[in-house]
């Protein structure tokens, strides 16, 4: 229970500071009064919770939320920010690498995604066969809310299946 309270505490402190600063209308911080900042706060809360409580299962989610929050904030705030699909596999790859640092799982997929993202971002001329990746990411950009719904349903279904398997293994008498 204490571990869950740690995450909730960090989240409430971050959200409280966000809304307090928003009410104070500090001119220097007006660019941060946006939804990407809330993504960053949730991501930082997950990361702080994971590292402080040594419960590393949320490093991946925290890194993804923080990375996407930074990216979306950069897109809306800075003209020089890269608006390229290669940023997304780069962020996911970095999340895998961060998690693998503590859990020893997912290093290879993380490195492959980082390399794919860097290749896409910095390659002056992409090969002809790479065109399908652009089409795939265009499709993902259009229907990403549907993907979130499908992943959520999948996770709920697997949670119910895992619970029923546990109940079959340990029947109560």
Secondary structure, 3 states (H helix, E strand, C coil): CHHHHHHHHHHHHHHHHHHHHHHHCCHHHHHHCCHHHHHHHHHHHHHHHHHHHCCHHHHHHHHHHHHHHHHHHHHHHCCCCCCCCHHHHHHHHHHHHHHHHHHCCCHHHHHHHHHHHHHHHHCCCCCHHHHHHHHHHHHHHHHHHHHHHHHHHHHHHHHHHHHHHHHHHCCCC
